[in-house]
Amino acid sequence: MSRDRTRTRDRSGSDVESDIGLDEDLDAESSAETQPSGIRGRVGSRANSLFSPRLFVAALLLSAFGVFLGSAFLPIPGSGLLGVFLATFGFGLIVSERRYAEAILAGAIAMAGSAVLDVAVVAFLGGFGLPLAALGGLLGGAVGAVGNYFGRDLRDGLTRDVA
């Protein structure tokens, strides 16, 4: 890292010292530090760009809370789907990157769990718990994807410059 120093006088007559070329050296060092090293670092970086466990947990908590609120305020079968839609809509509105995998998986898990818990006695005694959970998971995943899409679309519309 080279530091070229120059001295100049400002209008008040005091000496001002400045560094020339320092910004380029610092940018090169910081970019070298943030670059993942080796195959493990590159694979980890790529995997985190495809699926983030932290964002998945956030989406799952939002979706589960949405299912709970949807079922609490509208006590009809399938009202949890509205909660998943609103939760993933908010998730897409808040998160700046594309995170469809997290939203789809969170919606699927939340609705599959809700479908089993809603009719737990009938599902386990009647023997159709697994197909019901699969159907709830598929619907929850689809609604999660649509909610995330519309949330991202609204965020894009709100943040775009009007020309």
Phi and psi restraints in degrees (value plus and minus 20) as a CYANA .aco file:
   2 SER   PHI    -117.6   -77.6
   2 SER   PSI     121.8   161.8
   3 ARG   PHI    -144.0  -104.0
   3 ARG   PSI      91.0   131.0
   4 ASP   PHI    -119.0   -79.0
   4 ASP   PSI     102.5   142.5
   5 ARG   PHI    -129.3   -89.3
   5 ARG   PSI     119.7   159.7
   6 THR   PHI    -146.3  -106.3
   6 THR   PSI     127.3   167.3
   7 ARG   PHI    -136.1   -96.1
   7 ARG   PSI     111.3   151.3
   8 THR   PHI    -154.2  -114.2
   8 THR   PSI     143.6   183.6
   9 ARG   PHI    -128.8   -88.8
   9 ARG   PSI     113.2   153.2
  10 ASP   PHI    -106.0   -66.0
  10 ASP   PSI    -196.5  -156.5
  11 ARG   PHI     -85.1   -45.1
  11 ARG   PSI     -45.7    -5.7
  12 SER   PHI    -102.5   -62.5
  12 SER   PSI     -28.6    11.4
  13 GLY   PHI      78.0   118.0
  13 GLY   PSI     -22.5    17.5
  14 SER   PHI    -107.8   -67.8
  14 SER   PSI     132.8   172.8
  15 ASP   PHI     -96.8   -56.8
  15 ASP   PSI     119.7   159.7
  16 VAL   PHI    -142.9  -102.9
  16 VAL   PSI     106.5   146.5
  17 GLU   PHI    -127.4   -87.4
  17 GLU   PSI     114.3   154.3
  18 SER   PHI    -154.9  -114.9
  18 SER   PSI     133.4   173.4
  19 ASP   PHI    -118.6   -78.6
  19 ASP   PSI     114.0   154.0
  20 ILE   PHI    -131.9   -91.9
  20 ILE   PSI     110.3   150.3
  21 GLY   PHI      66.8   106.8
  21 GLY   PSI     -19.7    20.3
  22 LEU   PHI     -91.6   -51.6
  22 LEU   PSI     -58.2   -18.2
  23 ASP   PHI     -82.4   -42.4
  23 ASP   PSI     -59.8   -19.8
  24 GLU   PHI     -86.1   -46.1
  24 GLU   PSI     -60.0   -20.0
  25 ASP   PHI     -86.5   -46.5
  25 ASP   PSI     -61.9   -21.9
  26 LEU   PHI     -86.0   -46.0
  26 LEU   PSI     -58.5   -18.5
  27 ASP   PHI     -83.9   -43.9
  27 ASP   PSI     -60.4   -20.4
  28 ALA   PHI     -86.5   -46.5
  28 ALA   PSI     -60.7   -20.7
  29 GLU   PHI     -87.1   -47.1
  29 GLU   PSI     -62.9   -22.9
  30 SER   PHI     -88.9   -48.9
  30 SER   PSI     -54.7   -14.7
  31 SER   PHI     -92.4   -52.4
  31 SER   PSI     -51.2   -11.2
  32 ALA   PHI     -90.1   -50.1
  32 ALA   PSI     -52.8   -12.8
  33 GLU   PHI     -93.8   -53.8
  33 GLU   PSI     -52.5   -12.5
  34 THR   PHI    -104.4   -64.4
  34 THR   PSI     -34.8     5.2
  35 GLN   PHI     -92.9   -52.9
  35 GLN   PSI     111.2   151.2
  36 PRO   PHI     -89.3   -49.3
  36 PRO   PSI     121.1   161.1
  37 SER   PHI    -121.2   -81.2
  37 SER   PSI     117.6   157.6
  38 GLY   PHI      56.5    96.5
  38 GLY   PSI     156.0   196.0
  39 ILE   PHI     -89.3   -49.3
  39 ILE   PSI     -54.4   -14.4
  40 ARG   PHI     -83.5   -43.5
  40 ARG   PSI     -63.0   -23.0
  41 GLY   PHI     -85.9   -45.9
  41 GLY   PSI     -60.4   -20.4
  42 ARG   PHI     -88.2   -48.2
  42 ARG   PSI     -61.5   -21.5
  43 VAL   PHI     -86.0   -46.0
  43 VAL   PSI     -62.3   -22.3
  44 GLY   PHI     -83.2   -43.2
  44 GLY   PSI     -60.5   -20.5
  45 SER   PHI     -86.0   -46.0
  45 SER   PSI     -61.9   -21.9
  46 ARG   PHI     -87.3   -47.3
  46 ARG   PSI     -61.2   -21.2
  47 ALA   PHI     -84.5   -44.5
  47 ALA   PSI     -58.9   -18.9
  48 ASN   PHI     -89.9   -49.9
  48 ASN   PSI     -48.4    -8.4
  49 SER   PHI     -94.9   -54.9
  49 SER   PSI     -44.2    -4.2
  50 LEU   PHI    -105.8   -65.8
  50 LEU   PSI     -60.1   -20.1
  51 PHE   PHI    -167.3  -127.3
  51 PHE   PSI     101.0   141.0
  52 SER   PHI    -126.4   -86.4
  52 SER   PSI      96.1   136.1
  53 PRO   PHI     -80.7   -40.7
  53 PRO   PSI     -56.2   -16.2
  54 ARG   PHI     -85.8   -45.8
  54 ARG   PSI     -63.3   -23.3
  55 LEU   PHI     -90.4   -50.4
  55 LEU   PSI     -51.1   -11.1
  56 PHE   PHI     -83.9   -43.9
  56 PHE   PSI     -64.0   -24.0
  57 VAL   PHI     -82.2   -42.2
  57 VAL   PSI     -61.0   -21.0
  58 ALA   PHI     -83.0   -43.0
  58 ALA   PSI     -64.7   -24.7
  59 ALA   PHI     -85.4   -45.4
  59 ALA   PSI     -57.9   -17.9
  60 LEU   PHI     -85.9   -45.9
  60 LEU   PSI     -63.4   -23.4
  61 LEU   PHI     -84.1   -44.1
  61 LEU   PSI     -61.9   -21.9
  62 LEU   PHI     -83.0   -43.0
  62 LEU   PSI     -63.2   -23.2
  63 SER   PHI     -86.4   -46.4
  63 SER   PSI     -62.2   -22.2
  64 ALA   PHI     -84.3   -44.3
  64 ALA   PSI     -60.9   -20.9
  65 PHE   PHI     -84.9   -44.9
  65 PHE   PSI     -58.8   -18.8
  66 GLY   PHI     -84.5   -44.5
  66 GLY   PSI     -60.8   -20.8
  67 VAL   PHI     -83.5   -43.5
  67 VAL   PSI     -63.2   -23.2
  68 PHE   PHI     -81.8   -41.8
  68 PHE   PSI     -68.2   -28.2
  69 LEU   PHI     -86.7   -46.7
  69 LEU   PSI     -60.6   -20.6
  70 GLY   PHI     -82.4   -42.4
  70 GLY   PSI     -61.5   -21.5
  71 SER   PHI     -93.7   -53.7
  71 SER   PSI     -48.8    -8.8
  72 ALA   PHI     -95.1   -55.1
  72 ALA   PSI     -60.1   -20.1
  73 PHE   PHI    -108.2   -68.2
  73 PHE   PSI     -47.9    -7.9
  74 LEU   PHI    -143.5  -103.5
  74 LEU   PSI      69.2   109.2
  75 PRO   PHI     -97.7   -57.7
  75 PRO   PSI      37.2    77.2
  76 ILE   PHI    -142.5  -102.5
  76 ILE   PSI     132.8   172.8
  77 PRO   PHI     -80.9   -40.9
  77 PRO   PSI     115.3   155.3
  78 GLY   PHI      66.9   106.9
  78 GLY   PSI     -19.6    20.4
  79 SER   PHI     -91.4   -51.4
  79 SER   PSI     -35.3     4.7
  80 GLY   PHI     -84.8   -44.8
  80 GLY   PSI     -45.3    -5.3
  81 LEU   PHI     -81.8   -41.8
  81 LEU   PSI     -56.7   -16.7
  82 LEU   PHI     -84.8   -44.8
  82 LEU   PSI     -59.6   -19.6
  83 GLY   PHI     -84.3   -44.3
  83 GLY   PSI     -60.8   -20.8
  84 VAL   PHI     -85.3   -45.3
  84 VAL   PSI     -61.6   -21.6
  85 PHE   PHI     -80.1   -40.1
  85 PHE   PSI     -68.4   -28.4
  86 LEU   PHI     -86.4   -46.4
  86 LEU   PSI     -57.0   -17.0
  87 ALA   PHI     -86.9   -46.9
  87 ALA   PSI     -66.2   -26.2
  88 THR   PHI     -93.6   -53.6
  88 THR   PSI     -46.3    -6.3
  89 PHE   PHI     -82.5   -42.5
  89 PHE   PSI     -66.9   -26.9
  90 GLY   PHI     -84.9   -44.9
  90 GLY   PSI     -57.8   -17.8
  91 PHE   PHI     -82.7   -42.7
  91 PHE   PSI     -65.0   -25.0
  92 GLY   PHI     -87.1   -47.1
  92 GLY   PSI     -49.3    -9.3
  93 LEU   PHI     -93.0   -53.0
  93 LEU   PSI     -53.8   -13.8
  94 ILE   PHI    -106.0   -66.0
  94 ILE   PSI     -65.0   -25.0
  95 VAL   PHI     -99.0   -59.0
  95 VAL   PSI     113.7   153.7
  96 SER   PHI    -103.6   -63.6
  96 SER   PSI     -44.3    -4.3
  97 GLU   PHI    -112.1   -72.1
  97 GLU   PSI     149.2   189.2
  98 ARG   PHI     -98.0   -58.0
  98 ARG   PSI      97.4   137.4
  99 ARG   PHI    -152.3  -112.3
  99 ARG   PSI      39.1    79.1
 100 TYR   PHI     -92.6   -52.6
 100 TYR   PSI     -57.2   -17.2
 101 ALA   PHI     -80.4   -40.4
 101 ALA   PSI     -63.7   -23.7
 102 GLU   PHI     -85.2   -45.2
 102 GLU   PSI     -63.0   -23.0
 103 ALA   PHI     -87.5   -47.5
 103 ALA   PSI     -61.2   -21.2
 104 ILE   PHI     -85.5   -45.5
 104 ILE   PSI     -67.9   -27.9
 105 LEU   PHI     -85.9   -45.9
 105 LEU   PSI     -59.5   -19.5
 106 ALA   PHI     -85.6   -45.6
 106 ALA   PSI     -63.6   -23.6
 107 GLY   PHI     -84.2   -44.2
 107 GLY   PSI     -59.3   -19.3
 108 ALA   PHI     -85.6   -45.6
 108 ALA   PSI     -64.9   -24.9
 109 ILE   PHI     -86.6   -46.6
 109 ILE   PSI     -62.5   -22.5
 110 ALA   PHI     -83.6   -43.6
 110 ALA   PSI     -63.4   -23.4
 111 MET   PHI     -95.3   -55.3
 111 MET   PSI     -54.7   -14.7
 112 ALA   PHI     -84.2   -44.2
 112 ALA   PSI     -62.9   -22.9
 113 GLY   PHI     -84.5   -44.5
 113 GLY   PSI     -58.9   -18.9
 114 SER   PHI     -87.3   -47.3
 114 SER   PSI     -59.7   -19.7
 115 ALA   PHI     -84.0   -44.0
 115 ALA   PSI     -59.2   -19.2
 116 VAL   PHI     -92.0   -52.0
 116 VAL   PSI     -61.5   -21.5
 117 LEU   PHI     -92.9   -52.9
 117 LEU   PSI     -50.6   -10.6
 118 ASP   PHI     -83.0   -43.0
 118 ASP   PSI     -60.5   -20.5
 119 VAL   PHI    -146.0  -106.0
 119 VAL   PSI      28.5    68.5
 120 ALA   PHI     -80.8   -40.8
 120 ALA   PSI     -65.4   -25.4
 121 VAL   PHI     -86.6   -46.6
 121 VAL   PSI     -66.8   -26.8
 122 VAL   PHI     -87.8   -47.8
 122 VAL   PSI     -59.4   -19.4
 123 ALA   PHI     -85.1   -45.1
 123 ALA   PSI     -65.3   -25.3
 124 PHE   PHI     -99.3   -59.3
 124 PHE   PSI     -52.6   -12.6
 125 LEU   PHI    -101.3   -61.3
 125 LEU   PSI     -53.3   -13.3
 126 GLY   PHI    -104.2   -64.2
 126 GLY   PSI     -37.9     2.1
 127 GLY   PHI      66.5   106.5
 127 GLY   PSI      -9.6    30.4
 128 PHE   PHI    -135.6   -95.6
 128 PHE   PSI      11.0    51.0
 129 GLY   PHI     -89.3   -49.3
 129 GLY   PSI     -61.4   -21.4
 130 LEU   PHI     -87.3   -47.3
 130 LEU   PSI     -67.1   -27.1
 131 PRO   PHI     -82.6   -42.6
 131 PRO   PSI     -55.2   -15.2
 132 LEU   PHI     -87.1   -47.1
 132 LEU   PSI     -60.9   -20.9
 133 ALA   PHI     -86.8   -46.8
 133 ALA   PSI     -58.6   -18.6
 134 ALA   PHI     -85.3   -45.3
 134 ALA   PSI     -62.5   -22.5
 135 LEU   PHI     -84.6   -44.6
 135 LEU   PSI     -63.1   -23.1
 136 GLY   PHI     -82.9   -42.9
 136 GLY   PSI     -59.7   -19.7
 137 GLY   PHI     -84.5   -44.5
 137 GLY   PSI     -63.3   -23.3
 138 LEU   PHI     -83.8   -43.8
 138 LEU   PSI     -66.0   -26.0
 139 LEU   PHI     -84.8   -44.8
 139 LEU   PSI     -60.9   -20.9
 140 GLY   PHI     -83.8   -43.8
 140 GLY   PSI     -60.2   -20.2
 141 GLY   PHI     -84.9   -44.9
 141 GLY   PSI     -63.2   -23.2
 142 ALA   PHI     -84.6   -44.6
 142 ALA   PSI     -64.1   -24.1
 143 VAL   PHI     -87.2   -47.2
 143 VAL   PSI     -55.4   -15.4
 144 GLY   PHI     -83.2   -43.2
 144 GLY   PSI     -61.7   -21.7
 145 ALA   PHI     -85.1   -45.1
 145 ALA   PSI     -64.2   -24.2
 146 VAL   PHI     -86.0   -46.0
 146 VAL   PSI     -62.4   -22.4
 147 GLY   PHI     -83.4   -43.4
 147 GLY   PSI     -62.6   -22.6
 148 ASN   PHI     -84.8   -44.8
 148 ASN   PSI     -59.8   -19.8
 149 TYR   PHI     -81.1   -41.1
 149 TYR   PSI     -68.5   -28.5
 150 PHE   PHI     -88.3   -48.3
 150 PHE   PSI     -53.9   -13.9
 151 GLY   PHI     -85.2   -45.2
 151 GLY   PSI     -63.3   -23.3
 152 ARG   PHI     -85.5   -45.5
 152 ARG   PSI     -58.2   -18.2
 153 ASP   PHI     -83.9   -43.9
 153 ASP   PSI     -63.2   -23.2
 154 LEU   PHI     -85.0   -45.0
 154 LEU   PSI     -62.4   -22.4
 155 ARG   PHI     -81.0   -41.0
 155 ARG   PSI     -62.2   -22.2
 156 ASP   PHI     -83.5   -43.5
 156 ASP   PSI     -61.4   -21.4
 157 GLY   PHI     -87.8   -47.8
 157 GLY   PSI     -53.3   -13.3
 158 LEU   PHI     -97.1   -57.1
 158 LEU   PSI     -47.8    -7.8
 159 THR   PHI    -119.3   -79.3
 159 THR   PSI     -26.0    14.0
 160 ARG   PHI     -98.1   -58.1
 160 ARG   PSI     123.3   163.3
 161 ASP   PHI     -92.1   -52.1
 161 ASP   PSI     119.8   159.8
 162 VAL   PHI    -111.5   -71.5
 162 VAL   PSI      99.7   139.7
